[in-house]
Amino acid sequence: MNLLQVTDEPVALEVVANEMNTLRYYPQRCINCGMCTKVCPHGVFAPNGAKVKVADHTGCIECGACRMNCPVAAIEVDSGVGCAAAMIRAALTGKEPTCGPDCRGI
């Protein structure tokens, strides 16, 4: 008989991340509900069989919609620090957005 041993040891999770923004995706947590694909304004996530995949890291404007709608915390992003925040600041101040050299001016 095989017994499952339960321990308090932390399990290392695979993380999909990049250096352009703060988006972090943990595919092991994904239950394929598809909410991220529905709420992301720039198509960062796409269906991929049993789990979604990050289709375009560069499209992430760090608005946080994906994180707020993920029921299993498979997505982390520091909202309010990237392109979306820069666009809001620009709208409030009447200046051009300054979200960094890689900004696509979305």
C-alpha positions as CSV (number, residue, x, y, z in Angstrom):
1,M,0.0,0.0,0.0
2,N,1.3,3.5,-0.9
3,L,0.9,6.2,1.7
4,L,1.1,9.9,0.9
5,Q,3.4,11.6,3.3
6,V,2.2,15.1,4.2
7,T,4.9,17.5,5.4
8,D,5.2,21.2,6.3
9,E,8.1,21.5,3.7
10,P,7.4,24.4,1.2
11,V,6.9,23.2,-2.3
12,A,8.8,25.2,-5.0
13,L,6.4,26.5,-7.6
14,E,7.3,27.2,-11.2
15,V,6.9,30.8,-12.0
16,V,6.6,32.5,-15.3
17,A,8.1,36.0,-15.0
18,N,10.1,38.6,-17.0
19,E,12.2,41.7,-16.5
20,M,9.8,44.1,-18.2
21,N,7.1,44.2,-15.6
22,T,6.0,42.7,-12.3
23,L,3.7,40.0,-13.8
24,R,4.3,36.5,-12.2
25,Y,2.2,33.5,-13.2
26,Y,2.2,30.2,-11.3
27,P,0.8,27.5,-13.8
28,Q,0.6,24.8,-11.1
29,R,-2.1,26.8,-9.3
30,C,-4.2,27.4,-12.5
31,I,-7.6,25.7,-12.7
32,N,-8.2,26.9,-16.2
33,C,-11.3,29.0,-15.3
34,G,-10.3,31.5,-18.1
35,M,-11.0,34.6,-16.1
36,C,-7.6,36.1,-16.9
37,T,-8.2,35.7,-20.6
38,K,-11.6,37.5,-20.3
39,V,-10.5,40.5,-18.1
40,C,-7.0,41.3,-19.5
41,P,-7.4,44.3,-21.8
42,H,-4.3,43.4,-23.8
43,G,-4.5,39.6,-24.3
44,V,-1.6,38.7,-22.1
45,F,-3.1,35.3,-21.3
46,A,-4.3,32.7,-23.8
47,P,-6.0,29.2,-23.6
48,N,-3.4,26.4,-23.7
49,G,-5.1,23.0,-23.0
50,A,-5.6,22.3,-19.3
51,K,-4.1,25.7,-18.2
52,V,-3.7,29.1,-19.6
53,K,-0.4,30.4,-20.8
54,V,1.3,33.8,-20.8
55,A,1.0,34.7,-24.5
56,D,2.5,38.2,-24.4
57,H,4.4,39.5,-21.4
58,T,5.1,42.7,-23.1
59,G,1.4,43.5,-23.3
60,C,1.0,43.6,-19.6
61,I,0.3,47.2,-18.3
62,E,0.1,46.0,-14.7
63,C,-3.5,47.0,-14.2
64,G,-4.1,44.1,-11.9
65,A,-7.4,42.9,-13.4
66,C,-6.0,39.4,-13.9
67,R,-4.8,39.1,-10.3
68,M,-8.1,40.4,-8.9
69,N,-10.1,37.9,-10.9
70,C,-8.0,34.8,-10.4
71,P,-9.8,32.6,-7.8
72,V,-6.7,30.6,-7.0
73,A,-3.9,33.2,-6.8
74,A,-2.1,31.9,-9.8
75,I,-1.3,35.4,-10.9
76,E,0.6,38.1,-9.1
77,V,1.3,41.6,-10.3
78,D,2.1,44.9,-8.6
79,S,-0.7,47.0,-9.9
80,G,-0.2,50.7,-9.8
81,V,3.5,50.7,-10.8
82,G,3.5,50.2,-14.5
83,C,2.1,51.6,-17.7
84,A,-1.5,51.7,-16.4
85,A,-0.4,53.9,-13.5
86,A,1.7,56.1,-15.8
87,M,-1.3,56.7,-18.1
88,I,-3.5,57.6,-15.1
89,R,-0.9,60.0,-13.8
90,A,-0.6,61.6,-17.3
91,A,-4.3,62.0,-17.6
92,L,-4.4,63.7,-14.2
93,T,-1.5,66.0,-14.8
94,G,-2.0,66.7,-18.5
95,K,1.5,65.4,-19.3
96,E,2.7,62.5,-21.6
97,P,2.8,59.0,-20.0
98,T,6.3,58.1,-18.8
99,C,6.2,54.4,-18.1
100,G,9.6,53.5,-19.4
101,P,11.7,53.0,-22.5
102,D,9.7,49.9,-23.5
103,C,6.3,51.5,-23.3
104,R,4.2,50.9,-26.4
105,G,2.1,54.0,-25.7
106,I,-1.0,52.0,-25.1
